[in-house]
Amino acid sequence: MPQMAPLLWLNLYIFFFLTFMLFVTMSYFTYTPTMKEQEGLKYEAHQMNWKW
């Protein structure tokens, strides 16, 4: 079975690495988060009266 030359391994690594980075950046920039409306869970500030 023939062996691959070291430069061919390097080219293969660079190709797969660039493909992976392209996939990661595409999935990062195409993701659009949706904001969920929370009507019943609003923050209410409570008045604190110190007893001292």
C-alpha positions as a printed NumPy array, in Angstrom:
array([[  0.   ,   0.   ,   0.   ],
       [  1.564,   3.342,  -1.004],
       [  2.183,   5.994,   1.601],
       [  1.231,   9.646,   1.36 ],
       [  3.946,  12.262,   1.193],
       [  4.115,  14.72 ,   4.128],
       [  3.14 ,  17.637,   1.891],
       [  0.04 ,  15.771,   0.798],
       [ -0.93 ,  15.24 ,   4.452],
       [ -0.429,  18.955,   5.049],
       [ -2.604,  19.833,   2.06 ],
       [ -5.296,  17.435,   3.253],
       [ -5.183,  18.933,   6.772],
       [ -5.406,  22.493,   5.427],
       [ -8.316,  21.552,   3.179],
       [-10.329,  19.956,   5.996],
       [ -9.448,  22.738,   8.424],
       [-10.594,  25.443,   6.004],
       [-13.77 ,  23.491,   5.253],
       [-14.468,  23.182,   8.968],
       [-13.825,  26.89 ,   9.58 ],
       [-16.095,  27.796,   6.671],
       [-18.858,  25.611,   8.12 ],
       [-18.451,  27.128,  11.6  ],
       [-18.515,  30.727,  10.355],
       [-21.489,  30.076,   8.096],
       [-23.479,  28.5  ,  10.926],
       [-22.487,  31.363,  13.261],
       [-23.544,  34.15 ,  10.915],
       [-26.739,  32.497,   9.659],
       [-28.147,  31.892,  13.156],
       [-30.93 ,  34.367,  14.009],
       [-32.043,  34.285,  17.632],
       [-35.696,  34.905,  18.429],
       [-36.776,  37.007,  21.38 ],
       [-39.564,  35.468,  23.416],
       [-42.117,  37.847,  24.888],
       [-42.538,  37.464,  28.629],
       [-45.66 ,  39.337,  29.631],
       [-46.33 ,  37.833,  33.047],
       [-42.77 ,  37.821,  34.385],
       [-41.935,  41.486,  34.741],
       [-39.56 ,  42.687,  37.409],
       [-41.194,  44.636,  40.214],
       [-39.033,  46.814,  42.435],
       [-39.908,  46.477,  46.119],
       [-39.576,  49.381,  48.524],
       [-37.227,  48.461,  51.352],
       [-37.767,  50.237,  54.655],
       [-34.89 ,  49.784,  57.044],
       [-36.021,  49.374,  60.662],
       [-32.915,  50.756,  62.334]])
